[in-house]
């Protein structure tokens, strides 16, 4: 799925509220809270699931190389399972001093220094 299309569609449902300069989603993108590619992959994963799930995103300050699979972990309550996907990312600042979050695109200069985690929690 095209990551720009996914962001634009989500932006329709998460537009700026009265008095806000930017929406919450725009703010998260500006502070490099998630790479757009991972957001698009999460939407694809959400759509492939039979039961509704909530996708949560967070970052770990160390790279974890777990492969491209999804790992399941038991939830503490309600006897449910949470699926986790780990993606090594590179967090840096661009020449303007703005945060940048990138995933591996096969370039030799990719140096992961963190991990983006996407958790799929059943509703």
N, C-alpha and C positions, 0 to 999 in steps of 0.2 A: 504494500500500500504506500502511496506517495506521502511522505511525511509532511509536506506543506499543505496538502489537501486535508489531512487529518487535523492539523492544527487549526486551519480555517474553519472546519466543521465544528470542532469543539469550541472554538471562539464564539460561534453563533449561540451556543447554549450557555456560555460563560462570559457574556459581554460585561463591559465596565458598568458598574452601578452608579447611581446618582452621586455626584461629588467625587468620583474616582477619575483620575487621569487615564489609568490603564486598568484592564481587568486583572483579576488574580492570576489567570493563566498567562497573560502577557508578562506580568511581573515575574512569575516563576521562570519563564523563558529568558527574560533579561538577566536574571541572576544565575543562570546556568544550573537551575535545579534539576534539569533533565535534558538529555540529548533528544532532539526531535525524532531521530531514527528509533529510539527505544520507545517513545510514546506511540509511534505508528505500529511497531511490533506488538505492543501491549493491546492496542485496539484490535489488531488481527487475532490475537490470542483470545481476547474477550468474546469476539464474535464467533469463535470456533467452539466455545464451551456451551454445553447443554443448559446448565443451571446458571442463573445470574450470579456474578461475582463482582466485588469491588476491587479495583486495582489501586494499590498503594505504592508509592515510590519513595525510596530513601537512598542515601549514599553512605558508603563506608570508606573511611580515609586510608584504606590500603587496597591494592589490587588483589582480587581473588580470581584465579584462573580455574573455573569449574566446568568449562566447556559450554556448549550452547543448549544443554538440556534444562529441563525444569525439575527442581527437587521438591519433594513433598515433605512437610513436617506436621506433626500433630499439633493442633491448637490446644491450648490449656483448658478451654471450656467448650461445652456443647459437642464434644466428640467429633469435631470437624478437622479437615486437613487444609493447610495453607500451602499453596504452591509458590515457590520462589525461583526467580530467574536472576542469575548473577552475570553482569557484563562489566569487564574491565573498561575504565574510562580514563581520559586524560583531562584533568582540570588545570587550566592555566588562565592567564590574562592576555588579551590582545594588545596591540600597540597603543590603543586608546585607554588602556587600563580597565577594560570591561571583562568580566569573567566569561570564560569559554569552556564548554564541555563537549568533548569529542569522543567518538567511538572509533575502533580500529577500522580503517578503510583500506588496509593493506599497504600503507605508506611506511617506509623505513624509519621515519622520524617519530612514529607513534610510541609514546612512553607512558603507559598507564600508571597512574599514581593514586587511583581510587577505584571503587566499584559501585556501579549503579545497580540497585536491587529493585526488582518489581515483584510485589507480592500480590497474589490473586486469592482473595478471601471470599468464601461463599457467603451469600446473604441469607 
